[in-house]
Amino acid sequence: MDLADCIKDGGAPSDFAVMEVLHRYGRLQELPEDGEARTHLLKAYQQAVENFVKVCVKPAVTVREVLESVLQVGLFEPDKRLVAAFNNTNPPPPAPKPRQPEPLENRLARGWHRLLESPWIQLRRFKTYLSGKSHLATHQVVKGSEFDHVMVVMDDEDAAGNLFAYDRLFGAPLGDSDVKNVEEGKETSIDRTLRLLYVTSSRAKESLALVLWAKDGLKALEYAQKSKWFKPGEVLAIPE
C-alpha cells in the first residue's frame, strides 16, 4: 500500500518516494556487496516497481494481479501466510450451511481466496478507512469521536449481521430468539441496537440524519412517526 502511494496523478511513480519506501522497509540496506549482483537486483526492483505501477492503475485489477510483480522479485519481505495463500491454486472450500461448524483452515482458505480475487481499489479504500481519512466509519469505530454533521445509515441486510436489528427497533416483529430472551428477562437485539444508535447519534454536534432501509418501509415510517423520538416533520420517506 505504501508503494501505491508513490504513484503520481499522471500514473508514473515518484522515484524519491519509491526509494524512501524501500529504505523504510530495509530493502536497500540488504543489497549484496558485490557490485554486479547489486546492480542486477536494483534493476529487478526497478522493473518490479514499473510492472506494479502499470498493473495497479488498471480499473478492474485484482489484489492477486498487483501482488504478482511484488512477490516475484522479493520487493518486500512478505508474510509467509500471504505467500502460501498466493501460491495455492486450489479452488476455495465451499461456504458451510448456516450454523454448520467449519474447520478453521477452510475458513482461512476461503478468506484468503476472496482477498486475492478482490478488486485492488477496494483494498486502497480500506486503507483510507483504516487511516481515518475516510468520510465513512462503522458504528462501533466512531465511539468517543465527535463530528459537526452525522448521517447514520441503518441497513440490516447490507450489514449481514445478527447482533443488531434496526428493522425490529422500528416496528418489525421480533425473532424467536428475541421472544425467548424477553420471556427470560435477557438482553435482546433491540437492547443492543438502541445502545448502538445512542453511540452514533450522540456523535453529532450540529446536525444528525438517520437513514433506515427497512423491509416494510411504510410500517417503519409509521412506527417512527408514532415513537415520539422525532419532532413533527422530521420523519420523511425517501423518494424512489
Buried (B, 14 or more C-beta within 10 A) or exposed (E): EBBBEBBEEEEEBEEEBBBBBBEEBEBBEEBEEEEEEEEEBBEBBBBBBEBBBEBBEEEEBBBBBBBBBBBEBBBBEBEEEBEEBBEEEEEBBEEEEEEEEEEEEBBEBBEBBEBBEBEBBEBBEEBBBEEEEEEEBEBEEBEEEEBEEBBBBBEBEEBEEEEBBBBBBBBBEBBEEBEEBBEEEEEBBBBBBEEBBEBBEEBBEEEBEBEBBBEBBEBBBBBBBEEEBEEEEEBEEEEE
